[in-house]
Amino acid sequence: MQGFLSCPFCAYEEGLSRNPRVCPRCEVPLRWQWEGRAFSPGELSGRGVWRYRPLLPAVEPVSLGEGGTPLLEAHPMDGIEAKILWKLEFLNPTGSFKDRGAAVMVAVLKALGAKRLADDSSGNAGAALSAYAARAGLSAKIFVPASASGPKLQQIAAYGAELVRVPGPRPAAAEAIRRACAEDPDLVYASHNLSPYFVAGLATLAFEIAEESGWKSPDHVVVPVGGGGLLLGLFYGFLLLAELGWVEKIPRIHAVQAEACAPVAQALKEGLSLPKEVELGETVAEGVRIPRPERGREILAAVRTSGGQGLSVSDEEILQARRELARDGLYVEPTGAVAPAALAKLWEMGAVRSGEVVVVPLTGFGLKTG
Ligand SMILES: *Cc1c(COP(=O)(O)O)cnc(C)c1O
């Protein structure tokens, strides 16, 4: 095991532990930080997520073949004179980028002696955790709102996870899992929103993008934001590469949300340091329907440090982008079209300029929704 936990806002540090931890001073989730000797990219070997093992907390892989996804040049888009590259994250083993986080998190928790894992997600995070727990020989208990249904729930059940249906709105599932983990110390909260190891695994997306570009950062990365793990993984990934001297700069990271539920995008537009208080609005983008992201303060700081923008897109724009991608052979779930839907806006507002390179992860597979 490598590295340590640290507060994103103060100098607080501590050693690795199983359950998510918060800074006793700043009351924000701790993050995992790399610590090691300087080395060169020539020492990397293998493919996919575990190629970057020297930059990850876990040493012994748990793997289903995650990562190593194609970076595909987009066909020219109406009036946009930038080079757009799709990163095909929906080709991961369970159909979303969450596999990067789940693989690394499960490997760390297994190495720390965990046998039983729990998360609250009726979506892609639940599916990814269930698959990797199965692969590692650990059990998974997934807390979902009693009203949840659909292909993602079937996928979770198929991997053999135990489903715990919690009556009431979604926050009730989050409360139920906290209670269950507090009462049963052997049940580890393997949270896709709070575990520092999940974000550490997502950083491999930045490593791959940079390496495929000849150890160069793109000018921009455009990401959908729900809990913000994807955005933070990219940010810390590029930051680490810059610290190692493997890339010269970090890209501008733009955060895109659905208009109906845009706490982060609105806070960025209004210059707030905490997410805007919003209602849980209805949107086709179920994967980013999160009114109170627990790492909100950290997400806002990351976007601002990178020089990025906050944007929101309507359901109509999301579904239009989804159709256009499919007409180009790329079938994503609606949440996977949230970031592509913002490209025209970034171009029109002058945030993206002629000749610049823009990478957009396509986050989830089209067959994930009905
Ligand atoms: C989880 C998810 C997102 C949002 O990622 P966060 O890390 O929660 O911000 C976007 N798209 C898809 C398909 C997802 O499953």
PDBQT file of the ligand as one rigid body, heavy atoms in Angstrom, charges set to zero:
ROOT
HETATM    1  C1  LIG A 401     -21.572   8.548 -12.172  1.00  0.00    +0.000 C 
HETATM    2  C2  LIG A 401     -21.771   9.021 -13.538  1.00  0.00    +0.000 A 
HETATM    3  C3  LIG A 401     -21.523  10.357 -13.906  1.00  0.00    +0.000 A 
HETATM    4  C4  LIG A 401     -21.143  11.400 -12.896  1.00  0.00    +0.000 C 
HETATM    5  O1  LIG A 401     -19.907  11.152 -12.289  1.00  0.00    +0.000 OA
HETATM    6  P1  LIG A 401     -19.569  11.719 -10.848  1.00  0.00    +0.000 P 
HETATM    7  O2  LIG A 401     -18.256  11.138 -10.536  1.00  0.00    +0.000 OA
HETATM    8  O3  LIG A 401     -20.657  11.260  -9.917  1.00  0.00    +0.000 OA
HETATM    9  O4  LIG A 401     -19.555  13.198 -10.941  1.00  0.00    +0.000 OA
HETATM   10  C5  LIG A 401     -21.643  10.693 -15.241  1.00  0.00    +0.000 A 
HETATM   11  N1  LIG A 401     -22.022   9.799 -16.182  1.00  0.00    +0.000 NA
HETATM   12  C6  LIG A 401     -22.288   8.518 -15.858  1.00  0.00    +0.000 A 
HETATM   13  C7  LIG A 401     -22.712   7.585 -16.934  1.00  0.00    +0.000 C 
HETATM   14  C8  LIG A 401     -22.170   8.085 -14.533  1.00  0.00    +0.000 A 
HETATM   15  O5  LIG A 401     -22.428   6.820 -14.222  1.00  0.00    +0.000 OA
ENDROOT
TORSDOF 0
